[in-house]
Amino acid sequence: MSHKIMELVEQASMRENAPEFEIGDTVDVHCLILEGEKKRTQVFTGTVIARSGAGVREMFTVRRIVSGKGVERKFPVHSPRIAKVEVKRSSVVHRAKLYYLRDRIGKAVRLKERRK
């Protein structure tokens, strides 16, 4: 019984327009940042290397290179702080998790683009 109640509570928190993207896509994640009374949007651009969880607890990890260092950030898919997720480029991948990109540097990080 409590499992059904939890599902109903989670269903209310889920977004109707959840973003559509896959592992290996290069995305722009528009995050709402609250600074005191002000709101602004900050864009985090990178490659989706992982998705995990299900339902309201679903998360995705985006990786990018900033001044020679790899930076990863995890985002909840159904968060109200995520304004939108734009897919800039899709890539061909054969794995569910792209953790092997952490060990690569420079041009070796590039993924083959998917043709539509």
C-alpha positions in Angstrom: 0.0 0.0 0.0 2.7 2.5 0.9 4.4 1.7 -2.4 1.3 2.9 -4.3 1.1 6.1 -2.2 4.8 6.8 -3.0 4.1 6.4 -6.7 1.3 8.9 -6.5 3.5 11.4 -4.7 6.3 10.9 -7.2 3.9 11.2 -10.1 2.9 14.7 -8.9 6.5 15.8 -8.9 7.4 14.6 -12.4 7.6 16.9 -15.4 5.2 16.4 -18.2 7.7 17.7 -20.8 10.8 15.8 -19.7 13.7 16.5 -22.0 14.5 14.0 -24.7 18.2 13.1 -25.1 20.5 10.1 -25.1 23.9 9.0 -23.9 26.6 10.6 -26.1 24.6 13.7 -27.0 26.2 17.1 -26.6 23.7 19.2 -24.7 23.2 22.7 -23.3 21.6 22.5 -19.8 20.0 25.7 -18.8 20.0 26.0 -15.0 18.1 28.5 -13.0 20.4 30.2 -10.4 19.0 32.1 -7.5 21.2 34.9 -6.1 19.3 36.6 -3.4 16.2 38.1 -5.0 17.6 37.7 -8.6 17.1 34.8 -10.9 19.4 34.1 -13.8 20.0 31.2 -16.2 23.4 29.6 -16.5 24.2 27.3 -19.4 26.3 24.1 -18.8 27.4 22.6 -22.1 28.9 19.1 -22.3 28.5 15.5 -23.3 26.0 13.2 -21.5 28.1 10.3 -20.2 25.5 8.6 -17.9 21.9 8.3 -17.0 20.8 6.6 -13.8 17.7 6.1 -11.7 14.1 6.0 -12.7 11.0 8.1 -12.1 11.5 11.3 -10.1 15.0 10.1 -9.0 16.4 9.9 -12.6 19.7 11.8 -13.0 22.1 12.5 -15.8 25.8 13.3 -15.8 27.3 15.9 -18.2 31.0 16.2 -18.7 33.0 19.0 -20.3 36.6 20.2 -20.4 37.3 23.6 -18.7 40.9 25.0 -19.1 42.3 21.5 -19.5 40.5 19.9 -16.6 37.5 17.6 -16.8 34.4 18.9 -15.0 31.3 16.7 -14.4 28.0 17.7 -13.1 24.9 15.6 -12.2 21.5 17.0 -12.9 18.0 15.6 -11.9 15.9 15.2 -15.0 12.7 16.3 -13.3 14.1 19.3 -11.4 12.2 22.6 -11.6 15.7 24.3 -11.5 16.4 22.9 -15.0 14.8 25.3 -17.5 15.6 23.3 -20.6 18.0 20.8 -22.1 18.9 21.5 -25.7 20.5 18.8 -27.8 23.3 20.3 -29.9 24.8 17.1 -31.4 24.1 13.4 -31.3 26.8 10.8 -31.4 27.1 7.1 -32.1 27.8 5.2 -28.9 27.7 1.5 -28.1 27.7 1.7 -24.3 25.3 2.8 -21.6 28.0 4.7 -19.6 30.8 6.6 -21.2 33.2 6.7 -18.2 36.1 5.8 -20.4 36.1 9.4 -21.7 37.5 10.4 -18.3 40.9 8.9 -19.2 41.1 10.6 -22.6 42.6 13.9 -23.5 42.3 16.3 -26.5 41.0 14.9 -29.8 40.6 11.4 -28.3 37.5 12.7 -26.5 35.6 13.3 -29.7 32.7 11.0 -30.6 31.5 10.1 -34.0 28.5 12.1 -35.0 25.2 10.3 -35.7 23.7 10.9 -39.2 20.0 11.5 -39.3 
